[in-house]
Amino acid sequence: MSGELYFRHRQRTRQINRRWLRWMVRELMTDLLHLEDFDVTIHLVGEREMTRINETHLQHAGSTDVITFEYSAGPPAELLAGEIFVCLDEALIQAKRFRTTWQSELVRYIIHGLLHLKGFDDLEPVARRKMKRQENRLLKEISVRFRLSKLELKTRLSA
């Protein structure tokens, strides 16, 4: 049993408290999703990189909120392996649209990607509703355990 979790921070939209994010996502994976064996990399990217990934790998125009690549060799119950690309610029846009915080949107996108790695799908309406219920439940539970506002790293101004 091993749990490998990596983060790649390649965006300039917001300063992220990486320690807080790592702690929160690890808790989400182990305590709420009950994952033991995983090898997951989460990439925090900007709109330009997300557009490139979306157009190159999925042949979809423009940016999007989250893209997941699943690399598990066997069933999702064995080893959860993959990469999740999350666009911070989209989190800011959607947060305004849905009247929430960008931190909440960021965590929602990570949860969404993890659910895809666990085998959830959102192509058909019934499956999409089931996935959305899980996403909402997990976001609510993690929001109770962690203050999502702490995801923004505050830089001190010198006097």
C-alpha positions in Angstrom: 0.0 0.0 0.0 1.4 3.3 -1.1 0.0 6.7 -1.8 2.0 9.0 -4.0 0.6 12.5 -4.5 2.5 15.1 -6.6 1.7 18.7 -7.4 3.0 20.8 -10.3 2.4 24.5 -10.0 2.5 26.1 -13.4 0.2 29.1 -13.2 0.6 32.8 -12.1 -3.1 33.6 -11.5 -3.0 33.0 -7.7 -0.4 32.2 -5.0 -1.3 28.8 -3.6 -0.5 27.5 -0.2 0.9 24.3 -1.4 1.3 22.6 2.0 -2.3 23.3 2.9 -3.5 22.0 -0.5 -1.3 18.9 -0.3 -2.6 18.2 3.3 -6.2 18.7 2.2 -6.1 16.6 -0.9 -4.3 13.8 0.9 -7.1 13.8 3.5 -9.7 13.8 0.8 -8.1 10.8 -0.9 -7.4 8.7 2.2 -10.2 9.6 4.6 -13.1 10.5 2.4 -12.4 8.5 -0.8 -10.8 5.6 1.2 -7.9 5.3 -1.3 -4.8 3.4 -0.2 -2.8 2.8 -3.4 -2.5 5.8 -5.7 0.0 7.6 -7.9 -1.6 10.9 -8.8 -0.2 14.2 -10.1 -2.2 17.4 -9.9 -1.1 20.2 -12.3 -2.3 23.7 -11.5 -2.2 25.5 -14.8 -3.2 28.7 -16.5 -5.7 29.3 -19.4 -3.0 29.2 -22.1 -1.7 25.7 -21.1 -5.1 24.3 -20.5 -6.2 25.4 -24.0 -3.1 23.7 -25.5 -3.9 20.5 -23.6 -7.6 20.5 -24.4 -7.0 21.1 -28.1 -4.0 18.7 -28.4 -5.4 15.7 -26.5 -9.1 16.1 -26.6 -9.5 18.1 -29.9 -11.8 20.6 -28.0 -11.4 24.3 -28.7 -10.4 26.6 -25.9 -9.8 26.2 -22.2 -11.7 24.1 -19.7 -11.8 23.7 -16.0 -10.4 20.2 -15.4 -8.9 17.4 -17.6 -8.1 14.0 -16.3 -5.8 11.4 -17.7 -6.2 7.9 -16.2 -3.2 5.6 -16.3 -4.3 2.6 -14.1 -3.5 -0.7 -15.7 -6.2 -2.6 -13.8 -9.6 -1.8 -12.3 -9.9 1.4 -10.3 -10.0 -0.6 -7.1 -6.4 -1.7 -7.4 -4.1 1.3 -8.1 -5.5 4.7 -8.8 -3.0 6.3 -11.2 -3.3 9.4 -13.4 -2.9 13.1 -13.9 -5.4 15.9 -13.2 -4.9 19.3 -14.9 -6.8 22.1 -13.2 -7.1 25.6 -14.6 -7.0 28.4 -12.0 -8.2 31.0 -14.5 -11.4 28.9 -15.1 -11.9 28.6 -11.3 -11.9 32.4 -11.1 -14.4 32.8 -13.9 -16.7 30.0 -12.6 -16.5 31.3 -9.0 -18.0 34.6 -10.2 -20.6 32.8 -12.2 -21.7 30.5 -9.4 -21.2 33.1 -6.7 -18.7 31.1 -4.7 -14.9 31.3 -4.1 -12.2 30.4 -6.5 -10.8 28.1 -3.7 -14.1 26.2 -3.6 -14.0 25.8 -7.4 -10.4 24.7 -7.3 -11.2 22.0 -4.8 -14.3 21.0 -6.8 -12.2 20.5 -9.9 -9.7 18.3 -8.0 -12.6 16.2 -6.6 -14.1 16.0 -10.1 -10.8 14.7 -11.4 -10.4 12.2 -8.6 -13.9 10.9 -9.2 -13.0 10.3 -12.9 -9.9 8.4 -11.8 -12.2 6.3 -9.5 -14.3 5.3 -12.6 -17.1 8.0 -12.5 -18.2 9.3 -15.8 -20.2 12.4 -16.8 -21.1 11.7 -20.4 -24.7 10.5 -19.9 -27.2 12.5 -17.8 -27.9 9.8 -15.2 -24.1 9.2 -14.6 -23.5 13.0 -14.6 -26.1 13.5 -11.8 -24.6 10.7 -9.8 -21.1 12.1 -10.2 -22.3 15.6 -9.3 -24.0 14.3 -6.1 -20.7 12.7 -5.0 -18.8 15.9 -6.0 -21.1 18.1 -3.9 -21.0 15.7 -0.9 -17.2 15.5 -0.9 -16.8 19.3 -1.3 -19.1 19.8 1.6 -17.2 17.3 3.8 -13.8 18.7 2.9 -15.1 22.3 3.5 -16.1 21.3 7.0 -12.6 19.9 7.7 -10.6 22.6 6.1 -10.9 26.4 5.7 -10.7 26.7 1.9 -9.7 30.3 2.2 -6.3 29.2 3.5 -5.5 27.9 0.0 -4.6 31.4 -1.0 -1.0 32.2 0.1 -0.9 35.7 1.5 2.3 37.5 0.9 3.5 40.0 3.4 4.2 43.5 2.2 7.4 45.0 3.6 7.1 48.3 5.5 
